[in-house]
Amino acid sequence: MNNTLPKNSASSVFIHSLIFMLPFLALISSFGVGLCSFAFLLAAIVCRRRAWPALQHHLPSVRGVLIAFGLALGLALLNFWFSAGALLRDLEKPSRMLAAATVMLTVLALRPSRKALWWGLIAGSMAGAAFIAYQRWGMGVERPGGLINSITFGDIVLCMGLLCLAGMLDFAGRAAIWPGLGALAGLTGSIASGTRGGWVAIICAIVVLVRYGHVLRGRLRKGLALLALALMVSTYFIPQTGARMRIDQGISDIQQYMNGGETYTNVGVRLELWRSALRLIERRPLLGANAATEREELAALVAAHKVHPYVLEFPHYHNDILQALVFGGVVGLLVWGATLVAPFLFFVRLLNRPESAAAGVTAPALAGLLLVLSYFSFGLTEVIFWSVRSCMFYALMLFLLIGLCLNAQERTTP
């Protein structure tokens, strides 16, 4: 079955423009992600007569993912009703992330081409890299972050670059150089931001590309993929990038912390926050603490001279796993983890099917796997799900890629 929209129809122009604008505007505007999420919601409502039957057809495949995001909202609702001092804004992120499923509904109804996403990622990576490179080397900002903080900017632009690597599968011949350039731009943007946490995502990407390297057909694609990954390693030897200084500084910070020296350093602060989080988790391991209780207990640890006073200056614990445990306990960790594990399993199942490559599923499935692993990697040294923009970029891109995978499967179903 192939119900792809005519290229020049109004619906086709709308959906392809919307998909392109999502990654393109994510880093260079303050409104792009929110505007696109609202537009997808309206589009899903308008297209509901075509979207719901399509969702029912694919529901067995995506039920786990929808349940995971539904549980996250359900837990937030329980905390809101039964936790003293809970705020209505605590429901914003889980509700909007679940509502991002409307992207999948719209894609299932309108069946757009994947090329709109790849070109959006290429343009978004290049625009983001140019923006932050100008701040770093043009304006002399040591840790630039565009319109957001440097860590989140560096992580998202790197993620977009890694997704471009997967997009190379949908470009024939020498045209594959364009997503290759997008990948290089994403890496350049990450380097310019001075973010070190992205290196873990690079390692995960290498593992994934080794595991599924056979899908990168052709010497040009494999060469561009290797060149993009080699760029990150080579920055250690280029003084102007600051990568070597940041790595050496990190090693020095760890040595100082372990030897009882100065702890108020970039890495030292993280280690102290992690130690503080573990102490709080010991007190409430099952359900965690609400925001008010967490601040009170953290202040008590400071007063008892068990942790350094500066931990009170930071709004989170620079680690998504510890953050989930502090505020949700084991239950919260399992619910948060499900929003990563369920999509991970969805994409892995598709990539492990022998018919996936022929069905055109491989590119979006590989991109989805890289998206999930990137966010998990970023969360090891940062609470990447802290900001609404970062959460929404993950959810919107996730459901967009799932929808593209389902459409590709359906096109080859007898």
GUDO-294506 format. One record per residue: residue in one letter; x, y, z of N, C-alpha, C in turn. Coordinates in steps of 0.02 Angstrom, whole numbers, plus 50000, padded with zeros to 5 digits. Atoms other than C-alpha are relative to their C-alpha. Example, Ala and Ser with C-alpha at 12.3 -4.5 7.8 and 13.67 -1.06 7.14 Angstrom:
A500454994150000506154977550390500455006050000/S499584994149997506844994750357499615005550037/
END
This chain:
M500424994050000500005000050000500445006250000/N499604993950004500695017049952499545006049990/N500444994250004499675032549992500395006450006/T499584993949996501095045049978499655005849966/L500344994050027500435062549948500345002249935/P499704996950060500675070749777500495005550021/K499464995549979502255081249785499785007350004/N500174992950003501405097749743499355001650037/S500614998749964499845095849852500145004450060/A499914995649943499565108149993500194996150062/S499845004149942499625094250122500724997749998/S499315002350008501275088050052500495005650017/V499564994349986502075105250057500005001550074/F500054998549929501445107950234500404995050042/I499685005049956502055091450310500754999849988/H499295000150013503735091850222500355006250027/S499724993849972504035109950273500044999550076/L500015000749927503545105950453500554995450024/I499475004849981504705090950463500695003249992/F499364996750011506125101150390500145005250055/M499904994549952505855115650511500144997650070/L499895002449932505875104850667500734999850019/P499294999849982507755101250669500355006549980/F499664994050024508205116950571499945005750050/L500124994549954507445128950699500194998450072/A499925002149930507875118950855500535004050037/L499444996849966509525127850893500085007349983/I499884993150020509415144350803499405004650015/S500574996049980507745150350872499764997950069/S500285001649935506875151051039499304997249997/F500695002050008505175146450968499904993849957/G500085005150051505525132950839499704993550024/V500235006449975505255117250942499275000450023/G500684999249977503685123751026499515001149944/L500444998650057502945130250864499864993649960/C500095006250039503245113750774499574994950038/S500405004749961502505103550917499265001949996/F500694997750004500925114150913499714998749930/A500235001250068500815112750723499854992749988/F500125007250007500965093850731499354998050036/L500615001549963499585093350862499395001949959/L500564997850041498405103450751499934995549938/A500025004350060498875092850599499704993250016/A500275006549980498485076750694499245000450011/I500734999149990496765083650742499655000349932/V500304999350066496385088450562500004993449962/C499915006350037497005071650496499764993950040/R500165005449954496215061150634499644994149967/R500375005550032495085051150516500464995249964/R499515004450031496605044450426500514997550050/A499475001749953497775044250576499804994350046/W500195005149950496765033550698499994992949971/P499965006850028496505018550582500724997749989/A499305001950011498355018950539500334998350067/L499725001549934498815019450724499764993350025/Q500265006449978497665004850762500344994249965/H499665005250038498514994850626500704998650028/H499315000749976500244998050700500054999850076/L499984999549927499744998450883500414994550034/P499595005149966500534981550928500755001649999/S499294998450005502224988250870500215005750046/V499824993949962502165004750964499685000350068/R500354999849935501125000051116500485001250058/G499524999349946502664998651227500255007150008/V499754993149998503295015951181499465004650028/L500554995749976501595024051210499874998850074/I500105001449929501405015251377500545003250041/A499444997149962503125021251432499895007450012/F500124992949992502705039451399499365001450040/G500604999349960500975037051473500134998950074/L499825001249930501725030051634500365006150029/A499654994049976502865045251646499515005550018/L500514995149984501355056651639499584997850061/G500395002549944500395045451759500365001050066/L499624999049939501785046051888500035007450019/A499994992849986501885064951871499335002350029/L500664998349973500005066151902499924997750072/L500035002549931500135055352058500405004550047/N499594995549959501545066252124499665006750010/F500344993549995500515081752087499434999750051/W500585000549956498995075552181500194998450073/F499865002549932499835067452331500635002850032/S499384997249972501455077252353499895007250020/A500084993149976501435092952458500495004549964/G499574995150033502115108052369500104998849926/A499945001350072501935100452194499705005849960/L500224994550042501715113152055499714997449935/L500315001950063500655112551898500524999449944/R499495000250053502215115851793500384993449999/D499675006549999502875098851848499694995149950/L500355004250048501615091351727500175001849927/E499904997550068502225101251577500404995249957/K499575004250042503645090251517499694993249984/P500285006650018502815073051533499375000549957/S500604999450041501165079251459500175001949928/R499814998050068501995087651311500394994549964/M499645005550032503125072751280499534994649977/L500505004850023501635061051273499615002849941/A500364996850055500725073551162500415000049935/A499585000450060502215072251043499844994049957/A500225005750040501445055850987499575002349941/T500384997450057500375066950874500445000849938/V499544999950058501925068350764499944993449962/M500075006650032501805049650732499334999449964/L500665000350032499945051150696499995003949934/T499984995950061500255065150570500404996649945/V499585003450049501635055450484499654993949972/L500375005950024500565039750474499445002149953/A500564997750041499135049850399500235002949933/L499794996350059500115060450274500574996749961/R499485004150033501555048250235500515004249962/P499504995850034502935060950197500634996149982/S499355002850018504615057350119500505001250057/R499494999349948506075054450238500495005549983/K499504995150020507135066650138499905006850036/A500134993749966506285081450223500365000250067/L499675000349935506975075750390500765000549991/W499274999950009508735072550325500245007049981/W499794993250019508835089650241499925004950058/G500084995849941508175097650399500574999150049/L499445001449956509505089050502500665002849973/I499404997350030510865093950379500025007650009/A500034992749993510315112150377500045002250073/G499984998349930510045112350565500684999250031/S499325001149975511755105050602500475005549975/M499574994850028512605117450485499855006850031/A500194993549971511625132450552500225000450072/G499795000149930511945127350731500755000650008/A499274999749997513795124550700500265006949983/A499784993250020513975141350612499855005050056/F500214995549946513035150250753500494999750058/I499585000649940514085143250894500745000949984/A499314998850020515725143750797500145007549998/Y499914992750000515465162350772500065002650071/Q499954997849930515165164550958500684998150030/R499385002449970516715154351000500615003549972/W499394997450030518005160450876499925007049970/G500124993350024517185176450812499915005150056/M500134995549944516575184050975500454998750060/G499545001649946517845175451087499674997450063/V500345002949942516555167251203500314993250014/E499645006249984517455153151294499554993949998/R500475005650000515935141951320499335002349971/P500614997450031514615147551194499444994750002/G500575004650000512875140151196499425002549958/G500544997450042511885149751065499485003550043/L500554997149962510195153851140499844996250064/I500095004149941510325140551275500684998950033/N499355001149969511695133951389500454995849956/S499515003150045513275127151310499954992449998/I500025007349998513055109151367499414997449958/T500595002350037511285107051299500095001449925/F499894998550071511745115851136500494995049969/G499505004650027513295105151112499744993049992/D500275006850003512345089151149499504999349942/I500515000650052510895092751031500305000649930/V499704999450067511975098550885500404993749983/L499655006350012513045082950906499514994549982/C500525005050015511475072150909499755000749929/M500234998950068510885080150748500524997749949/G499475002350044512575076750669500024992449995/L500005007450001512495058350718499414997349961/L500585002250039510745056850645500135000849925/C499814999150071511465063550481500384993949974/L499645006050021512595048350477499524994649976/A500515004950020511055037250470499665002249936/G500344997450059510285048650339500384998649935/M499615001450061511695044550218499724994149961/L500275005850033510785028250180499465001849948/D500534997950046509395037850091500255004549944/F499724995850052510585047349977500424995749953/A499665004350048511195038949818500645003349976/G499374997850030512975040249753500335005650037/R499624994449971513925056349780499565004750041/A500444995749960512385064749854500074998650074/A499905001749929512845055850017500485004750034/I499544995249969514145069450042499635005250042/W500374994949963512765081150104499854998050072/P500075002049930512265071250259500684999050034/G499335000549971514125067950283500245006750025/L499824993349978514415086650291499585002250060/G500414998649941512955087950412500284996850062/A499695003449943513805075250524500625003850023/L499404996149982515435085050517499815006650034/A500234993749969514485101050559499784998850071/G500215001649932513695092750710500584999050047/L499405001049959515385087350774500365006550012/T499684993449993516095104650742499645004250052/G500394996349951514675112550841500124997650070/S499875002949934514985100650986500695002250025/I499324997949982516845104950984500005007350021/A500014992849986516485123650981499685001550068/S500334998949936515345122051133500434998150059/G499565002249946516745113951234499694994650043/T500355005249962515565100051290500374993449997/R499645006449998516445084251347499544994050004/G500465005649991514915073651386499824996649934/G500175002850064514615071151201500474994549977/W499525005150020516155060251188499734993050012/V500305006649986515185045851266499524998149944/A500455001350056513875047551129500394998049937/I499585001950057515275046651000500214992750005/I499815007049990515855030251075499414995449985/C500595004050014514075023451070499864999749925/A500114999850072513925028950888500484995449964/I499505004450030515525019750845499794992750009/V500225006849986514865003950928499414998149954/V500595001350042513205005250834500214999249927/L499805000450070514055008450667500424993849986/V499645006350008515214993650695499514994249997/R500505005449998513724982650739499584999849936/Y500424999750060512674988650591500375003349942/G499594996950052514104994250480499834997649930/H500165002650066513484983250339499475004149964/V500534996150032512034995250310500285006149964/L499694994350034513235009150258500324997849935/R499765002750063513365002850082500395005249960/G499604995650042514705010249971500595003050036/R499394997449969516455016750002499925007350021/L500094992949983515905035050002499665000750068/R500364999649937514655032450144500454997850059/K499575002449946515875022250248500585004950013/G499454995249992517265034750214499785006350036/L500264994049966516195049550267499854998750073/A500145001749930515635040550424500644999650041/L499365000549965517425036550472500335006950007/L499714993349996517985054350431499665004150054/A500374996249949516615061750541500214997950070/L499805002449933517095050750688500735001550014/A499294998649990518965053350660500115007450017/L499934992949985518695072250668500005001350075/M500044998949928518195071350850500644997950035/V499385002449969519745061350895500575004849984/S499444995750021520895072850796500005006750036/T500024993549966520295088250892500445000250062/Y499565000349941521335082351040500695002949984/F499334997950020522895086650941500015007049968/I500044993250029522285103850878499885004950057/P500064995749941522605116951014499425005049995/Q500514994850008521355129550941499314997550020/T500665002549982519885117950978499894999950075/G500065000249927520255117551164499834993150027/A500205006749977519815098851170500524997050047/R499485002949958521495093551241500015003350069/M500004996549937521425106951374499424997850044/R500595002049962519665101751425500094992950028/I499895006949977520155083351437500524999950057/D499494999749948521735087051536499735003150064/Q500304996749943520745098551648499544995150038/G500445004849969519475084851681500394994850041/I499595004949964520825072451730500295003250064/S499734996449942521605085451845499475001050054/D500544999049953519915089151925499864993650040/I500125006349966519655070751965500554998550051/Q499435001349955521395069052040499965004450062/Q500064995449943521125084452149499454997750048/Y500565002149959519455078052210500174993850041/M499845006349966520085060752252500555000950052/N499444998949954521625067652341499835005150055/G500214995449948520615079552451500175007349986/G499834993150017521085095452358499385004149983/E500544995750021520005108852278499454995949965/T500565003850030518275101852235499555004349957/Y500444995750038517435117152160500295001149930/T499795000150070517925112751982499444997049959/N500535002650043516895107351832499834992750017/V500115007049985517125088851867499904998950075/G500065000749928517335090752055499305001450025/V500694998549981515615098852071499544994249984/R500415005750018514835084351978500104994250048/L499865005549954515685071552089499685001450069/E500304998449935515095080752245499234999749996/L500735000650009513315082052177499794992749998/W500175007150003513325063452139500044996850070/R499935002649932513935059552315499415002350043/S500584997449963512555070652386499374996249980/A500595003650024511255062052278499964993050030/L500005006949972511785044752339499795000150073/R500204999549930511575050352519499245001150007/L500724998949999509805056652482499624993749979/I500335006050025509355040852387499964994750055/E499995004949946509835030252538499415001150047/R500544998449953508475039052639499314998149972/R500655001350031507045036652515500104996149935/P499805003750061507545022752394499414998049955/L500555002750040505805017352336499645005349960/L500414994950033504815033152296500345006749994/G499644993750005506095047052315499675005550041/A500244994249962505745064452383499705005249953/N500244994450040504755079352324500515005750003/A499504994750006505645095552282500155003450067/A499904996649936505375103552453500404995750048/T499655004749955505945088252550500734999149979/E499325000850026507465086152438500445005850021/R499604994149980508045104052474500135000050075/E499915000249928507765101852660500524994950021/E499535005349982508725085552670500705001649974/L499354998150026510125092252561500315005450045/A499764994949954510265107552674500234997050066/A499815003449938510345095952824500684996649992/L499355003150013511805086552745500555005350001/V499514994550000512695103252719500135002250072/A499934997749931512355108552899500404995150042/A499625005249963513085091952960500714999249972/H499335000150030514645095252855500154993349965/K499915006350036514365079152757500105001149925/V499894998150070514355087952587500185007449999/H499804992950005515025104652526499405004549990/P500574995450004513865119752540499805001949929/Y500164997650068513975123952354499504995449964/V500485004450034512865108952310499315003149999/L500654996749997511385119852360499905005149944/E500044995050054511795131752217499744997049935/F500165003250064511365118952083499294997150001/P500705002350001509575114752029499914992649987/H500065007250013509955096751979500674996750012/Y499435004049979511235082852001500474998049942/H499555001350058512065082551828500054992649983/N500035007050020511545064451801499274998049999/D500715001650006509855058651737499794994250044/I500165005849959509915042051829499925001950073/L500034997749931510295049951997499425004850011/Q500564995349995509025063751963499344996250008/A500625004049996507665050751934499954996450067/L500015003549936508155041252092499865004750058/V500104995249946508205056652203499265002050004/F500684997349999506475062852151499464994849987/G500505005150013505625046452106500164993250028/G499805006449974506585032452188500074994849945/V499955005450049506685015552103499415000249952/V500594999550043504915017952037500115005449946/G499874994650048505395034451956500534998349950/L499475002150046506975027051883499744995349947/L500275004850047506015012751803499555003449948/V500454996550045504715024551729500415004349951/W499584996050044506025036651662500404995649952/G499615004550043507095022251597499584997049945/A500435002950052505595015251503499955004449939/T500054995550057505535030851394500624999749955/L499405001350040507275025951333500024992849976/V499945007250016507205006951339499484997849949/A500525002150047505535004851249500155002249928/P499814998150069506065015251096500634996349977/F499395003650018507785006951100499824993149973/L500205006750021506974989751087499625000249934/F500384999350062505804995750950500475000549940/F499544999050056507235001550839500474994049990/V499565005950006508354986650877499644994349965/R500385005450033506984974550827499965001249925/L500034998550072506814983450660500664998849966/L499345000750031508684983550627500224992749996/N499805007149999508844965050668499584995749953/R500405003850048507524959950542500354999949933/P499635000350064508304953750379499685004049944/E500334996450055506994962550273500035007650009/S500024992849986507304979750351500355004149947/A499624996150048508624985450227499625001049935/A500394999550062507544981350077499385004250009/A500624996449987506044989250159500105007550009/G499874992949990506885006150179499925002250071/V500104998549929506715005050367500665001850034/T499364999749966508565004950407500215007150019/A499774993249986508935023650393499645003150060/P500324997149941507585029950513500084995950063/A499905004249941507815014950628500695001150030/L499334998749976509685017950639500045006950032/A500024993349971509365036450670499654999950068/G500355000549936508125032150807500434996950054/L499555003249952509375020650891500545004950023/L499494995049983510705034250885499715005650044/L500334994949959509465046850957499944997750072/V500105002649932509055035851107500674999350036/L499355001049968510865031151141500355006650014/S499704993449988511415049251124499725003150063/Y500304996949941510175055351253500194996250064/F499775003849942510635041251371500725002050018/S499304998249989512475045651350500065007050029/F499974993249974512185064151377499795000250074/G500265000049932511235060151536500474997250052/L499525002649952512755052051616500375005650036/T499644994449969513555068951651499595006450002/E500444994150002512075080751631499284997650005/V500715001650001510195080851660499735002849934/I500194997750066509815081951475499245000949994/F500724999250000507955080351512499775005550047/W500184994649954507995095651624499595005449965/S500354994650034507455108751496499434997349957/V500585001950041505795108151404500224999249927/R499795000350070506665111351237500354993349985/S499645006250010507825096451257499534994050003/C500495005449995506395085051313499584999549937/M500445000050058505305090351168500374998149936/F499615002150059506695088351040500054992449999/Y499965007349996506915070351100499344996849980/A500645003250012505065066151100499755001149928/L500234998550068504645074750935500394996049948/M499595003750048506115067050842499884992550007/L500125007249989505765050050920499374997749965/F500625002150031503955049150865500005001349925/L499934998950071504395056450696500364994149967/L499625005650027505675042650666499604993550004/I500435006049994504465029350729499485000049944/G500494999650054503145035550607500304998549932/L499675001450063504375035250463500164992649992/C499875007250002504875017450508499374996049984/L500635003650012503065011550513499765000949929/N500204998850070502685019650345500434995949953/A499565003850044504205011350267499844992650002/Q500205007049995503664994450333499364998749960/E500655001050031501904996650268500055000149923/R499944999450073502475001250092500234993549968/T499755006250028503284984150071499594994150023/T500425005549977501904974050153499534997949943/P500435002350055500994963150024499265001450015/
END
